[in-house]
Amino acid sequence: MKRVLITGAAGSIGTFLRQTLRGKYRLRLCDVAPVTALAEGEEFVTADVTDAEALAPLMEDVHGVVHLGGVPREDAWQPIFEINIAGTYNVFEAARRQGVERFIFASSNHAIGFYPRAQRIDTDVTLRPDSRYGVSKAFGEALGSLYADKYGIRVMSIRIGNVSEEPVDRRRLSIWVSPRDLSQLIEIGLEHPAMHNEIVYGVSDNARSWWDNSNAERLGYVALDRSEDYAEKVLATAPDPAPVSIAESVQGGDFAVTEKGGGAAQRRD
């Protein structure tokens, strides 16, 4: 059974993936926070992505990396730079040096968050990040291109919408991805024989989606879940959108809102 390294394994997405990938791969779990209640086939190693030397041993006998580790929301520039930008470089470079074959980068819808909701986009559009966080995800996609073209690592960048058991508000009816659909995309990235460097959207079969995910479908992705199954419940409690609000008009939501006073706002997916 192949071994897969998951960085940021203590987070919510890592916790979902432990359940969906368990039994399909041996999982090496990495985070600065502890991961408890390890199952058969799992091991945990404490490591920080900002510590380049600590990452090399994690890559031994690893088929693929699922890189989730990082600041998961908008923040001040310094932590975004140190963890999401320099840290992502450290993980790519450690994987290259150890001969890892596959790399799955957890990108984000915030790399293209300034596109209007009225515009349906595919994966070939110009990047339009909505935040410092979005910039870090755009950088990670660029690193993926470099490491695929220059070093031959097979890379998939997944522009994740929102991962949860079900969508909980109006915006997430458009961007929601179920854990098992995200896991399917990751498995395609880890196994597809003809993959070089691919960008796909991490989104389920959502009738309200703003994204054309035909590139994922070309690779064999068939979403199993639909946000529309939850729409009646969500819309019954969702407030009417403010038509002139930037947060309600662009795909990135309130990540695109300018923070008052220049501080870092805490924003939702």
PyMOL commands that set and color helices and strands:
alter all, ss='L'
color gray80, all
select helices_A, chain A and resi 12-21+52-59+77-97+109-112+132-151+172-175+179-191+214-218+227-237+246-249+253-256+260-262
alter helices_A, ss='H'
color red, helices_A
select strands_A, chain A and resi 3-7+26-31+42-46+64-67+102-108+154-160+162-163+176-177+197-202
alter strands_A, ss='S'
color yellow, strands_A
deselect
rebuild
show_as cartoon
